Amino acid sequence: MNTVFLNGAFLPLEEAKVPVLDRGFIFGDGVYEVVPVYSKVPFRLDEHLARLERSLAAVGIGNPYTREQWRGYIAALVARQPFEDQAVYFQVTRGVAKRDHAFPKHAQPTVFMMSNPLVPPPAAQVESGAAAITARDNRWLRCDIKSISLIGNVLLRQLSAEADAVETILFREGKLTEASSSNVFVVKDGTIQSPPKNELILPGITYDVVVELARANGLPLEFRDIAEAEVRAADEIWVTSSSKEVLAVVRLDAQAVGDGRPGPLFRQMYRLYQDFKRKVMRAGRRESVSV
Ligand SMILES: Cc1ncc(COP(=O)(O)O)c(C=O)c1O
């Protein structure tokens, strides 16, 4: 029996019900987060809560809970699951109101949380790398908001699913943005590169961890606009997300990336990421990156 959280109560998934006039259902009017949990310890929870606060502020939904309350509810949800490694999903919608695009005056935000087993990429995929395809980034222009309106991302992800690939890497006006549900890094001549954070990409929590690890270990790193041709000529391509962690893309649109195997900088970053995770788990709390 999977225990979920709805508006302050813990209950079995089957009993969690939301009115059909919830604006999340009617308009996709809400924001969300996904936090990875290792050995029942949430990873980078403060950063996820900070991003939630930014998303809520950007769409004008009041935050129903303090950070302490969020932490408490998430800890209680995690404790109620029988598995160690989890992916905690939580969303806040603008609440239930008569259908009208303009904000309702008196609606209460709806809060739903669930936690599922965390499934990282299989070891064989980490070892051999994965395939990705590319597409034009035709989403809206506020991809920095973690909106539950994911139809654009869903349609783009479906393209790679149908091509048996793990991700769809996106270009807007000929420049790399991100992928359908991950951020993207490329490596050229020993330098790790990624697009700068702006309104066209989600500021990934994993992206930040990778950046911190690169800096702490003296790996050359650059944020800049990356042309589509540069991505196709890259020595390495990585996708990063809370569930994929850091994963090497070794085939892009059926062409080999570099020599077609995960590159040396990927191997180094993967090891750094796993070591950092273990350190955080041992400490039982968030730690900053140190060499
Ligand atoms: C569009 C998009 N970009 C990037 C990411 C990676 O973000 P994070 O590292 O915080 O999981 C996600 C995660 O779901 C995403 O949906």
The ligand as a Gaussian input file, in Angstrom:
#p B3LYP/6-31G(d) Opt

LIG

0 1
 C       13.274000      20.003000     -18.458000
 C       14.191000      19.557000     -17.378000
 N       15.453000      20.008000     -17.366000
 C       16.336000      19.623000     -16.430000
 C       15.983000      18.729000     -15.425000
 C       16.995000      18.315000     -14.406000
 O       16.720000      18.896000     -13.157000
 P       17.206000      18.212000     -11.788000
 O       18.672000      18.003000     -11.912000
 O       16.855000      19.220000     -10.760000
 O       16.459000      16.924000     -11.657000
 C       14.682000      18.246000     -15.383000
 C       14.289000      17.315000     -14.313000
 O       13.232000      16.789000     -14.268000
 C       13.755000      18.660000     -16.375000
 O       12.494000      18.206000     -16.372000

